[in-house]
Each structure stands twice: as C-alpha cells, then as structure tokens.
Amino acid sequence: MQGVIKSFDPTTGDGVVLCDADFADYDLHRDALEGSVFRMLRQGQRVTFELTDDGFATGLRLGSEADMGTPGFHETIPSADPVDDPV
C-alpha cells in the first residue's frame, strides 16, 4: 500500500499514515520502522507499507516514484547504442 505520514511522535513512536487507496488513517504498529531505513518520519512523507491482521501500518519503506506507480511518472531507461558496442 502507499500513503503519506499524517503524524509521527519520535519520542513515543506513535504515528498515523493516510492511505492513498481508501483515504483511511492507519495507526503505526509499534514495530513499523523495524528493519527500515527510517529512524524519523515527517508529516507529508511518502511511504509504502503493509497492514497487520489487526489493521496497523507496518513495514514502512521508501518507494521511488516508479515503484509507487505515481500517475504521469515515466521512468527513463537509457538504451544501448549498438554503434558504440564493441563486438
């Protein structure tokens, strides 16, 4: 799932993520940042996440625009020039 951080308290680790798909608020699971590159979150920060069985956001990670499927984003992949390719 994709969303943005609505709030985050670095002291307690409590926070809320707003889901892009259903516009629902999901509280962060106590282990939401475990194993991720995040140590802090800021309001408005884009993330990808998973939901636990009891409806908490967990597994927060960064997502590139291509990974998140942002509308209008076109990833540019350089093509190989066969003229410059040594045979």
N, C-alpha and C positions, 0 to 999 in steps of 0.2 A: 504494500500500500504506500501511498505518497501523501505528504501533508506538510504543514508548517507548524513550527513551535508557537503555541499561543502564550505560554508562560513557563517559566522554569526558575526554581529557587535552588541555587547551588549549595546552600547550606544544608537543606533537608533532602535535596534530590527530587522533590515533588515538582511535577510539571504536567502540562496538558499539550497534546498535539491535535490540531484541527485537520481532519481527513479531507483530501481533495475529492474523493469519490462520493461521499454521502454527507459532507459538511458536519459530521458528528465530532464532538470532542471526546478524546480518549485520554484518560489519566495515564501517566507513565508508570510502568511496572517498576518496582524497586531495583530490578536488575537491568533496566532499559539500556544503560550505557555500557554494561559489561561486554568486553571484547570489541568495543567500537573505538574509533579514533576520537570520539567526543569525550571531553572532560567537562566542558561547559556548553550550554546551549543558549542562544539568544532568541528573543522574540522575532518571529518572521523567518527564521532559518528553515530552509527546505530540507526535508529528510525523507527517507524511506523507512518503513517499519513493518512489523508483523503484529498481529493481535494474539494475546494468550486466550485460552479457553474461557477465562472469566472476563474478557473484554478490556484488558490493559495493553497499552502500546509497549512493545519491547523490540529488541534487536535494531535499535536506531543506527542508521548508517548514512553516509553521504551518498548522493546519487548524482551522476553527471546529467546534463540536460538530455543526452541521448538515452541514458538508462531510464530516466523518468518519463520519456515519451512526451516531452513538452511540445504542445501544438506549435507548428511553424518552425521547429528546430530541425535543421538538416545538417547532419554530420558530414563534413567534407573529408573524404578519404583520398589521399594523393594516389594518383595512378602511376604505374611504372611506365617509363618511356622506353619502348623497345629499341630505339636508336642508341641510347646510352648503355644498353645492356651488353656486356662483353659475352661473347659466345665461346 
